[in-house]
């Protein structure tokens, strides 16, 4: 099992939305994040859900991967904002995973995460990191959970 952090804008999709129903984690349009979804995220992996681009940014909860990487169906849907006319179903460019809800956490703000020395290697706290899907080591996972 591995650990991950997925960023989302809560106005679009929040931990509350995940709590209501399993969901496809689709619409990732960054090649490095896509590679993680396609090649490394596996069934059973646990995921911190991180709310970004909002008033209170931070880790808001935990999800679990129910289905490993598969072609993002929205890349082929011309009515979707995630449509990519260059993505071919025979050689898909973009991938998604399916997540289920595990639990809410008290919001762990970015400032608190940055202040924790055990998280200094986490890409989220490093200057300039904008990746929407990132790995979390087991030690980092435990360090975050110890903050709750």
Phi, psi and omega per residue, in radians:
X1 nan 2.515 3.101
X2 -2.147 2.975 -3.126
X3 -2.177 2.584 -3.060
X4 -2.463 2.864 2.938
X5 -2.229 2.175 3.097
X6 -1.980 2.238 3.088
X7 -1.592 2.529 3.076
X8 -2.621 2.636 3.026
X9 -1.566 2.056 -3.023
X10 -1.106 -0.362 3.053
X11 -1.194 -0.444 3.119
X12 -1.637 -0.827 -3.140
X13 -2.752 2.156 -3.064
X14 -2.096 3.042 3.041
X15 -1.046 -0.569 3.084
X16 -1.106 -0.682 3.092
X17 -1.121 -0.749 3.121
X18 -1.100 -0.629 3.135
X19 -1.105 -0.473 -3.113
X20 -1.373 -0.525 -3.092
X21 -2.918 2.584 2.985
X22 -0.982 2.702 -3.084
X23 -2.554 2.740 2.927
X24 -1.392 2.351 3.010
X25 -1.680 1.588 -3.011
X26 -2.072 3.048 3.058
X27 1.510 0.117 3.108
X28 -1.274 2.140 -3.080
X29 -2.246 0.838 3.052
X30 -2.284 2.302 -3.010
X31 -1.155 -0.685 3.132
X32 -1.148 -0.786 3.094
X33 -1.098 -0.715 3.097
X34 -1.027 -0.731 -3.134
X35 -1.086 -0.681 3.074
X36 -1.074 -0.835 -3.131
X37 -1.090 -0.738 -3.071
X38 -1.282 -0.728 -2.910
X39 -1.891 -0.378 -2.963
X40 -2.201 -0.579 -3.125
X41 -1.196 2.219 -3.048
X42 -2.207 2.792 3.073
X43 -0.975 2.332 3.131
X44 1.658 -0.279 3.086
X45 -1.094 2.578 3.109
X46 -1.806 2.604 -2.978
X47 -2.348 2.209 2.913
X48 -1.345 2.311 3.043
X49 -1.686 2.064 -3.049
X50 -1.933 2.127 3.093
X51 -1.480 2.174 -3.131
X52 -2.194 2.966 3.102
X53 0.917 0.822 3.140
X54 -2.595 3.111 -3.104
X55 -1.104 -0.760 -3.125
X56 -2.066 1.608 3.139
X57 -1.421 2.540 3.077
X58 2.746 3.102 3.104
X59 -1.329 2.202 -3.039
X60 -1.964 -0.267 -3.109
X61 3.103 -2.990 -3.076
X62 -2.289 2.414 3.013
X63 -2.151 3.049 -3.133
X64 -2.353 2.436 3.139
X65 -1.346 2.143 3.136
X66 -1.797 -0.407 3.118
X67 -2.520 2.206 -3.115
X68 -1.275 3.058 -3.025
X69 -0.834 2.317 3.082
X70 -2.570 2.772 -3.110
X71 -0.953 2.297 3.132
X72 -1.195 1.949 -3.086
X73 -1.118 -0.426 -3.125
X74 -1.238 -0.351 3.094
X75 -1.148 -0.380 -3.096
X76 -1.798 -0.003 -3.068
X77 -1.742 1.878 -3.091
X78 -1.076 -0.297 3.115
X79 -1.568 -0.059 -3.117
X80 -1.595 2.528 3.044
X81 -1.164 -0.234 3.136
X82 -1.725 0.166 3.116
X83 -1.039 2.385 3.071
X84 -2.296 1.812 -3.084
X85 -1.089 -0.294 3.126
X86 -1.549 -0.119 3.122
X87 -1.472 2.204 -3.073
X88 -1.883 2.260 3.125
X89 -0.984 -0.464 3.122
X90 -1.385 -0.371 3.098
X91 -2.516 1.276 -3.022
X92 -1.088 2.512 3.126
X93 -1.616 -0.578 -3.006
X94 -2.116 2.580 -3.071
X95 -2.227 2.769 3.114
X96 -2.339 2.924 2.955
X97 -2.340 2.882 3.055
X98 -1.884 2.319 -3.129
X99 -2.035 2.617 2.940
X100 -2.068 2.813 3.139
X101 -1.424 2.396 3.009
X102 -1.903 -1.026 3.138
X103 -2.966 2.733 2.979
X104 -1.371 2.687 2.953
X105 -2.142 2.674 2.946
X106 -1.051 2.383 -3.058
X107 -0.941 2.196 3.070
X108 -1.800 1.766 -3.027
X109 -1.159 2.677 3.127
X110 -0.961 -0.707 -3.125
X111 -1.045 -0.704 3.120
X112 -1.193 -0.675 3.105
X113 -1.115 -0.746 3.121
X114 -1.129 -0.537 -3.101
X115 -1.367 -0.213 -3.114
X116 -1.528 1.955 -3.101
X117 -1.046 -0.453 3.132
X118 -1.192 -0.225 -3.111
X119 -1.875 0.223 -3.060
X120 -1.095 -0.413 3.111
X121 -1.593 -0.117 3.140
X122 -1.194 2.179 -3.112
X123 -0.932 -0.558 -3.128
X124 -0.983 -0.665 -3.053
X125 -1.592 -0.074 3.130
X126 -1.495 2.428 -3.098
X127 -0.990 2.323 3.053
X128 1.512 -0.022 3.138
X129 -1.332 2.097 3.134
X130 -2.136 0.199 -3.076
X131 -1.158 2.359 -3.081
X132 -1.557 -0.269 3.070
X133 -2.323 2.131 -3.118
X134 -2.496 2.578 3.097
X135 -1.277 2.657 3.074
X136 -2.251 2.218 3.122
X137 -1.241 2.842 3.113
X138 -1.071 -0.687 3.124
X139 -1.115 -0.706 3.110
X140 -1.164 -0.715 3.110
X141 -1.005 -0.850 -3.132
X142 -1.145 -0.637 3.120
X143 -1.103 -0.718 3.109
X144 -1.150 -0.806 -3.124
X145 -1.081 -0.553 3.121
X146 -1.228 -0.238 3.124
X147 -1.464 -0.218 -3.076
X148 -1.356 nan nan
